[in-house]
Amino acid sequence: MRISLAATSKQLSALDFLFKPDSIAVIGASHDPEKFSGWILPGMLQVGYKGRIYPINPKRSEISGLKCYASLSSLPEVPKLALITIPGAGVKQILSDCIKAGVKASIIITSEIQYETSDPNKERIELVGEARRNGMRICGPNCEGVIYLKTGTWATFLSHPSPLQGEIAFVTQSGGVGEFVLHKLWERQVGASGWVSSGNEMDLQVADYIEYFAKDDETKVISVFLEAARDGPKFIRAARLAFEEQKPLVILKVGRSERARRTALTHTGAIAGRFGVYMGLFRQLGIVRARNLQELIELPLALVWEPLPAGNRVGIVADSGGMAALFADQVSQEGLSIPDLEEQTRARLAEVLPSKAKATNPLDITALVGPKEIVGILESIGPIMLNDKTCDMLILGVSYWPRTVFFEALEALGRLYKIANELGKPLIPVFTAITPKTHSDLLSRAAELKLPIYLTPETAVASARALAEYSEARREGLDS
Amino acid sequence: MRISLAATSKQLSALDFLFKPDSIAVIGASHDPEKFSGWILPGMLQVGYKGRIYPINPKRSEISGLKCYASLSSLPEVPKLALITIPGAGVKQILSDCIKAGVKASIIITSEIQYETSDPNKERIELVGEARRNGMRICGPNCEGVIYLKTGTWATFLSHPSPLQGEIAFVTQSGGVGEFVLHKLWERQVGASGWVSSGNEMDLQVADYIEYFAKDDETKVISVFLEAARDGPKFIRAARLAFEEQKPLVILKVGRSERARRTALTHTGAIAGRFGVYMGLFRQLGIVRARNLQELIELPLALVWEPLPAGNRVGIVADSGGMAALFADQVSQEGLSIPDLEEQTRARLAEVLPSKAKATNPLDITALVGPKEIVGILESIGPIMLNDKTCDMLILGVSYWPRTVFFEALEALGRLYKIANELGKPLIPVFTAITPKTHSDLLSRAAELKLPIYLTPETAVASARALAEYSEARREGLDS
């Protein structure tokens, strides 16, 4: 059942109340850590939500140290956002109450709403219509809620150790994928601007959230997990807006196989069942395709911090012949090219390299690397490779990570990144011998330097492909 | 230059002295932590090598608390293994000394040996011949050495926090890839039996190490990073031996692209330059192909701990509709099939599932899962799905990981794994909301239970594919 009311600009601004409310009521808040609803307040308090929190639960006077209220009407103010986690039987009534009270946005975590008549679709459309007329928008039902780090908004039952503020927005139709994203971001020490799980989309859809983040100052890249776009033309408008606003849109679309379509598409109103149609549309709209969950995290990392390359030619530097060959294979598989270096570059490299080393692309610097030498190599060979006119970007693979000069090397990389930026060339560092578990401080500093550190060749090269692809789309522009 | 002397059984047993020596001399040992050679002794001591260690360095009387010797001849015994890290100019002489002294195996870390005449190839062949006649085999040069956990053998300059003993052997022609493997294994809390970096292979080749591990009681799966097989027929014999010994062989081969071939194949004597020839050979030899570094770690994990499936039909259970669709897509892409469940299975599921949930494959159990319920689900739904005759294996995806019942759920999974084992069906658990950084203890316990826990759908499904592929090869057998 498709709800065809178009969002007006007045309604769109209502999403500010979803992401940046100055007060949140948690209807159905629980104190029980063995229930999902018991995780909401601890998460909010841990993240440091800057507004006022009102737990609502008639059975308790206090939850997580906060005064608990019996009902919406007993609150000292009308909350801007209502987070609803009560059983389905009461949701319709609570939504009506919220609308009447003047609540500006609601999130329905509850998986299913029980309607009163034999025509639930009609009831739902009426409810959404009433909400919109009164200036309230709805996220969900059957969703995991909303996160917006700048205001400390944590309107979800998910919890994770320490969410970081950043410039990537995540929109997901699957809560499970949303939870994956949060954990991986944190493990990599990378921050998000906002995060939303759209659930069954009775009102707000993926396209609404894309539009919102396209206009959001905190957001530079939008990453989306998509089962089906509910309203095709609206999705296309949102993607166009993101492109106009120069916010790269990365999408992982499921439903490639017939079985996956049957699994995912219980929704109606999808713009097309066929995966191929989506893929064609993605190309036309300058959307970068993620092919798996890993890419949903990794590609935005490069797009948010790197300049766009002028073309698809990749310079490769590695400290291992095997790694150099692996990079070369994967660059070829991704349809990128590996140019021969300019004569001038080879001459300049020859001054730096030992006599037997070959000044080729990929450049294997094995012979040069001891634990002490990596900083010098970054400072000497890095700029030479970056200045080669045939290279549009540089992949720099370090597999013998020099533990005694960890941070010196990272700072040198930071300086090299500045040179690369001035030349308008992406610098993609790959450190295969570090792990998030042992090197969190290093990844954290890399994030401060806005360096997208990659931990495997395959994810680095996929990101190089994403940069080249998006850059090409920007140069060509969209059909008007 | 190809050295064509065939290994005799006497020579093969010499590899025991490489992996399990009861004494090691470190020729060129250093006390300087800013040199690679300064990492060797600390690593050996950390891992707890059970034999006698003799640092040799005429400039020092003590290194890392160990008595240091001036030369090979001043040692109290002839060491079984000599680890050589001196500059290239002295290597040939030291090798001769080792041969004459009766050293049983040598590892040359040094990247290049300086020979004395204008025909270094001839000198090298003579040296290798002399070594073999005297019962000494050589690993390297330009390698990172050898690890064998049961005896605590740590004859390498690499170091990592805490290597674990296990059942996967790694053979790599690239030291950089070897270092990647060590770090990732440790991060995942998975153990190795042995590890060897073969370097420039003046004597021992990848094929020799495959043969050795095929016969090694500690090893169940052999994982290989291959640039080029130096001696084709020998490589084929080694792969056949591994198959006969029922040790799955997983290989990541580089050189798919022309550029990668030029980068990697400075070696001579490769059996074929063409990637396609290798791929055909791999299929004929029952070799499982890894397509990237991640798979070089992940596929062996399943092959070492899972029974082989009877076919390629996959049952899927997930706690998120989006994840279920993602699994379905990836299973289709890997060429595996997703059967419709038996009527009997659907009936049994209907007794357990809430009325609105659909008993289909993939099975989305979202409606059932609260933090407390996962253990019950594993115990009720798990066996029903495993007993379905149309499912040859079961992928079990958990994205809302129940932090309050972490270990209970893992123990339940351990019990389910036993049921699966009795049925001869692989059980592949995927936990997308855990990270190695926060859940090391969980991964560690999973390793004790021999459960290959996967952290992304794509790696889990690739492993399911590897199991199906290897199982098919075993059923069909190799041409004789």
Contacts between the chains, C-beta under 8 A, distances in Angstrom:
chain1	res1	chain2	res2	distance
A	33	B	371	7.9
A	33	B	404	6.0
A	34	B	370	7.6
A	34	B	371	5.4
A	34	B	372	5.0
A	34	B	404	5.5
A	35	B	370	6.3
A	35	B	371	6.9
A	35	B	372	7.9
A	36	B	370	6.2
A	36	B	371	6.6
A	36	B	400	8.0
A	111	B	366	7.4
A	111	B	367	6.7
A	112	B	356	7.8
A	159	B	403	8.0
A	161	B	438	6.3
A	172	B	322	7.2
A	173	B	322	6.1
A	174	B	320	5.4
A	174	B	321	6.4
A	174	B	322	2.1
A	174	B	323	6.4
A	174	B	325	7.9
A	174	B	326	7.9
A	175	B	320	6.1
A	175	B	322	7.5
A	175	B	399	7.6
A	175	B	400	7.5
A	176	B	318	7.2
A	176	B	319	6.5
A	176	B	320	2.6
A	176	B	321	7.9
A	176	B	322	5.6
A	176	B	323	4.3
A	176	B	397	7.7
A	176	B	399	3.2
A	176	B	400	6.7
A	176	B	432	6.7
A	176	B	433	8.0
A	177	B	320	7.1
A	177	B	322	4.9
A	177	B	323	6.6
A	177	B	326	7.4
A	177	B	399	7.4
A	177	B	432	8.0
A	179	B	399	5.4
A	179	B	400	6.2
A	179	B	401	8.0
A	179	B	432	7.1
A	179	B	433	4.7
A	180	B	399	6.3
A	180	B	432	4.3
A	180	B	433	6.3
A	180	B	456	7.9
A	183	B	432	7.7
A	183	B	433	5.3
A	183	B	434	7.2
A	183	B	435	5.3
A	183	B	438	7.9
A	184	B	435	7.2
A	186	B	435	7.6
A	187	B	435	4.3
A	187	B	436	7.8
A	187	B	437	5.3
A	187	B	438	7.7
A	225	B	322	6.3
A	227	B	321	7.5
A	227	B	322	6.1
A	227	B	325	6.2
A	252	B	326	8.0
A	254	B	322	6.8
A	254	B	325	4.1
A	254	B	326	5.2
A	254	B	328	7.8
A	254	B	329	5.3
A	255	B	325	6.4
A	255	B	329	7.1
A	256	B	329	4.6
A	256	B	332	6.9
A	256	B	333	6.9
A	257	B	328	5.6
A	257	B	329	5.2
A	257	B	331	7.6
A	257	B	332	3.4
A	257	B	333	7.4
A	258	B	332	7.9
A	259	B	328	4.4
A	259	B	331	7.7
A	259	B	332	6.4
A	259	B	338	4.9
A	259	B	362	7.4
A	260	B	325	4.4
A	260	B	326	7.4
A	260	B	328	3.7
A	260	B	329	4.3
A	260	B	332	7.0
A	261	B	325	7.9
A	262	B	360	7.9
A	263	B	321	6.8
A	263	B	324	5.1
A	263	B	325	4.4
A	263	B	328	5.2
A	263	B	360	7.7
A	263	B	362	5.4
A	263	B	364	7.1
A	264	B	321	6.6
A	264	B	322	7.1
A	264	B	324	7.8
A	264	B	325	3.6
A	266	B	321	7.6
A	292	B	330	7.4
A	292	B	456	7.1
A	292	B	457	7.4
A	292	B	458	4.3
A	293	B	326	7.2
A	293	B	432	7.2
A	293	B	456	5.3
A	293	B	457	6.3
A	293	B	458	6.7
A	294	B	456	5.9
A	294	B	458	6.7
A	318	B	176	7.2
A	319	B	176	6.5
A	320	B	174	5.4
A	320	B	175	6.1
A	320	B	176	2.6
A	320	B	177	7.1
A	321	B	174	6.4
A	321	B	176	7.9
A	321	B	227	7.6
A	321	B	263	6.8
A	321	B	264	6.6
A	321	B	266	7.6
A	322	B	172	7.2
A	322	B	173	6.1
A	322	B	174	2.1
A	322	B	175	7.5
A	322	B	176	5.6
A	322	B	177	5.0
A	322	B	225	6.3
A	322	B	227	6.1
A	322	B	254	6.8
A	322	B	264	7.0
A	323	B	174	6.4
A	323	B	176	4.3
A	323	B	177	6.6
A	324	B	263	5.0
A	324	B	264	7.8
A	325	B	174	7.9
A	325	B	227	6.2
A	325	B	254	4.1
A	325	B	255	6.4
A	325	B	260	4.4
A	325	B	261	7.9
A	325	B	263	4.4
A	325	B	264	3.7
A	326	B	174	7.9
A	326	B	177	7.4
A	326	B	252	8.0
A	326	B	254	5.3
A	326	B	260	7.4
A	326	B	293	7.2
A	328	B	254	7.9
A	328	B	257	5.6
A	328	B	259	4.4
A	328	B	260	3.8
A	328	B	263	5.2
A	329	B	254	5.3
A	329	B	255	7.1
A	329	B	256	4.6
A	329	B	257	5.2
A	329	B	260	4.3
A	330	B	292	7.4
A	331	B	257	7.6
A	331	B	259	7.7
A	332	B	256	6.9
A	332	B	257	3.4
A	332	B	258	7.9
A	332	B	259	6.4
A	332	B	260	7.0
A	333	B	256	6.9
A	333	B	257	7.4
A	338	B	259	4.9
A	356	B	112	7.9
A	360	B	262	7.8
A	360	B	263	7.7
A	362	B	259	7.4
A	362	B	263	5.4
A	364	B	263	7.1
A	366	B	111	7.3
A	367	B	111	6.7
A	370	B	34	7.6
A	370	B	35	6.3
A	370	B	36	6.2
A	371	B	33	7.9
A	371	B	34	5.3
A	371	B	35	6.8
A	371	B	36	6.6
A	372	B	34	5.0
A	372	B	35	7.9
A	397	B	176	7.7
A	399	B	175	7.6
A	399	B	176	3.2
A	399	B	177	7.4
A	399	B	179	5.4
A	399	B	180	6.3
A	400	B	36	8.0
A	400	B	175	7.5
A	400	B	176	6.8
A	400	B	179	6.2
A	404	B	33	6.0
A	404	B	34	5.5
A	432	B	176	6.8
A	432	B	177	8.0
A	432	B	179	7.1
A	432	B	180	4.3
A	432	B	183	7.7
A	432	B	293	7.2
A	433	B	176	8.0
A	433	B	179	4.6
A	433	B	180	6.3
A	433	B	183	5.3
A	434	B	183	7.2
A	435	B	183	5.3
A	435	B	184	7.2
A	435	B	186	7.5
A	435	B	187	4.3
A	435	B	436	7.0
A	436	B	187	7.8
A	436	B	435	7.0
A	436	B	436	6.9
A	436	B	437	5.1
A	437	B	187	5.3
A	437	B	436	5.1
A	437	B	437	4.4
A	437	B	440	6.8
A	438	B	161	6.3
A	438	B	183	7.9
A	438	B	187	7.7
A	440	B	437	6.8
A	456	B	180	7.8
A	456	B	292	7.1
A	456	B	293	5.3
A	456	B	294	5.9
A	457	B	292	7.4
A	457	B	293	6.3
A	458	B	292	4.3
A	458	B	293	6.7
A	458	B	294	6.7
